[in-house]
Amino acid sequence: MLSHPTADRLRELGLVGMARALEEMRRQPEAADLGFEDRLALLVDRELLERDSKRLHARLRFAGLRLQATPEDVDYRAARGLDRALFHKLTGGEWIERHENLLVTGPTGTGKTWLCCALGHRACRDNRSVLYHRVPRLLENLGLARGDGRYARMLKSLARVQVLILDDWGITPLTAEQRRDLLEIVDDRHGRASTIVTSQLPVAHWHEHIGNPTIADAVLDRLVHTAHRIELKGESLRKLRAAKASGLDAAAVA
């Protein structure tokens, strides 16, 4: 008789998880056999689970990951040179605690973005802040922000996150302004937070891509020397899956 007003009061107090658990208990006759402390423990556990779920949803929404990837879904069977032991170690997150970086290189379609999004998802689950950006678009946005007064605020937000994912490094040539922007981003984060970079270019070619030798030295010194590396190889997984799907379709028709 008191369950309905109690559930309403729990919601008024922001205890939505407890309110839902209480209503579920009312529909389960076996719950009446539990002692008071056991029932209370179930209510509290449900509230904690509900809050954890909301926090994770908020972190993932803020991160803006390009793909809905998780470490559990990574395909280790594909012939692309992915070191399973290294990737498993990276999912533990100790490198993030040490403010180290990760560089993921390889040909297009080998799963670089998928892997970095999977690690970003795991970091969100571990209650860490994550932010995903494609480098070409990020540099364009920084150029626009410089003109309308948002530049310093954008740099501050990039510096603050615990894991910054910079996808598609080296896709387009850099202007002098963009080189300086990259240096600002990397310098702000050096020794304070972790950065994941994906690129089709081997790391050995990054100095040439940046262009200005002085800025390139400064960027790579801060980015590369404290970095783990995943170097993928092989054909595009998208191409292989498309070929496999076409083969299956052809077999079905035959």
Summary of the structure (lengths in Angstrom):
residues: 254
radius of gyration: 23.7
end to end distance: 66.7
largest distance: 76.2
contacts: 730
relative contact order: 0.13
helix: 62%
strand: 11%
